């Protein structure tokens, strides 16, 4: 029997959407206000869902405390109150769009979770704009 366990999290971060190989005009046309050279911020909300078999000994799919600790160490500590373009190594050469951020979060969590668990990450950039990635 497979069950999904989810944990919500939150972080605040700044970013700028742009490609250094494009002119300012082209970046402005494609990314609009998100191309602000002085960056802009979001209050990101995150839902991390893990699906797997219930362990007959513990009754858990995953210990939520362990999941909480992984989200804190791998995501919140790395992203919260950071400039994604400047402070987060994964975005040195990767445009920090919501799509790219959710894939980076997924990869960071997948690396520390038990490999038999199925992971899905949903990232809310705003209450109405969100992306989901499951590998």
C-alpha positions as CSV (number, residue, x, y, z in Angstrom):
1,X,0.0,0.0,0.0
2,X,1.5,3.3,-1.1
3,X,0.8,6.5,0.9
4,X,1.9,10.1,0.3
5,X,3.2,12.2,3.1
6,X,3.6,16.0,2.6
7,X,5.3,18.8,4.4
8,X,4.9,22.5,3.8
9,X,7.8,25.0,4.1
10,X,8.6,28.6,3.3
11,X,11.5,30.8,2.3
12,X,12.0,34.3,1.1
13,X,14.5,35.0,-1.7
14,X,15.4,37.6,-4.3
15,X,16.2,36.9,-7.9
16,X,16.5,38.4,-11.3
17,X,15.4,36.7,-14.5
18,X,17.8,37.4,-17.3
19,X,20.3,35.9,-19.7
20,X,23.7,37.5,-19.8
21,X,24.1,36.5,-23.5
22,X,21.0,38.6,-24.4
23,X,20.7,42.4,-24.7
24,X,18.9,44.3,-22.0
25,X,16.1,45.0,-24.5
26,X,15.6,41.3,-25.3
27,X,15.7,40.4,-21.6
28,X,13.2,43.2,-20.9
29,X,10.9,42.0,-23.6
30,X,11.0,38.3,-22.4
31,X,11.2,38.7,-18.6
32,X,9.6,42.2,-18.1
33,X,9.7,43.4,-14.5
34,X,11.5,40.3,-13.4
35,X,14.5,41.6,-15.3
36,X,15.0,44.4,-12.8
37,X,18.8,44.8,-12.5
38,X,18.3,45.5,-8.7
39,X,16.5,42.1,-8.3
40,X,13.1,41.5,-6.8
41,X,11.8,39.1,-4.1
42,X,9.2,36.5,-3.4
43,X,7.8,34.8,-0.4
44,X,8.1,31.2,-1.7
45,X,5.9,28.4,-0.3
46,X,6.9,24.9,-0.8
47,X,5.1,21.5,-0.6
48,X,7.3,18.4,-0.5
49,X,5.4,15.2,-1.0
50,X,7.0,11.7,-0.5
51,X,5.2,8.5,-1.6
52,X,6.1,5.0,-0.6
53,X,5.2,1.9,1.3
54,X,4.2,2.1,4.9
55,X,7.0,0.6,7.1
56,X,5.2,-2.2,9.1
57,X,7.5,-1.6,12.1
58,X,7.1,2.2,12.4
59,X,3.9,2.8,10.5
60,X,5.7,5.6,8.6
61,X,6.4,6.1,5.0
62,X,9.0,8.6,6.1
63,X,9.6,10.2,9.5
64,X,8.2,13.7,9.1
65,X,10.8,15.0,11.5
66,X,13.6,13.7,9.2
67,X,11.8,15.2,6.2
68,X,11.5,18.5,8.0
69,X,15.2,18.5,8.9
70,X,16.1,17.7,5.2
71,X,14.0,20.6,4.0
72,X,15.6,22.9,6.5
73,X,19.2,21.9,5.8
74,X,19.0,21.5,2.1
75,X,16.5,24.2,1.1
76,X,15.6,26.7,3.8
77,X,19.2,27.2,5.0
78,X,20.5,27.4,1.4
79,X,17.8,29.7,-0.1
80,X,16.1,31.7,2.7
81,X,16.9,35.5,2.7
82,X,19.3,34.9,-0.2
83,X,19.8,36.4,-3.6
84,X,19.4,33.3,-5.7
85,X,21.5,34.7,-8.6
86,X,24.4,35.7,-6.3
87,X,24.3,33.5,-3.2
88,X,23.2,30.1,-4.4
89,X,25.8,28.2,-6.4
90,X,23.2,26.2,-8.4
91,X,22.1,29.5,-10.0
92,X,25.5,30.9,-11.0
93,X,24.8,29.8,-14.6
94,X,21.1,28.9,-14.4
95,X,18.3,31.4,-14.7
96,X,16.4,31.2,-11.3
97,X,12.9,30.8,-12.8
98,X,10.3,29.0,-10.7
99,X,10.7,26.0,-13.1
100,X,14.5,25.9,-12.5
101,X,14.2,26.5,-8.8
102,X,11.7,23.6,-8.3
103,X,14.1,21.2,-10.2
104,X,17.1,22.3,-8.1
105,X,15.0,21.8,-4.9
106,X,13.9,18.3,-6.1
107,X,17.5,17.3,-7.0
108,X,18.8,18.5,-3.6
109,X,16.1,16.6,-1.7
110,X,16.2,13.5,-3.9
111,X,20.0,13.2,-3.1
112,X,19.3,12.8,0.7
113,X,16.1,10.9,0.7
114,X,15.8,7.1,0.7
115,X,16.0,6.1,-3.0
116,X,12.8,3.9,-2.9
117,X,10.7,7.0,-2.1
118,X,8.9,8.9,-4.9
119,X,9.3,12.6,-4.5
120,X,7.2,15.5,-5.8
121,X,7.9,19.2,-5.1
122,X,5.4,22.0,-5.6
123,X,6.8,25.6,-5.4
124,X,4.5,28.6,-5.1
125,X,6.2,31.8,-6.3
126,X,3.0,33.7,-5.5
127,X,-0.3,32.3,-4.1
128,X,-1.6,32.0,-7.7
129,X,1.6,31.0,-9.6
130,X,3.2,27.6,-8.9
131,X,5.1,24.8,-10.5
132,X,5.4,21.1,-9.7
133,X,8.2,18.7,-10.5
134,X,8.4,14.9,-9.8
135,X,11.5,13.9,-11.7
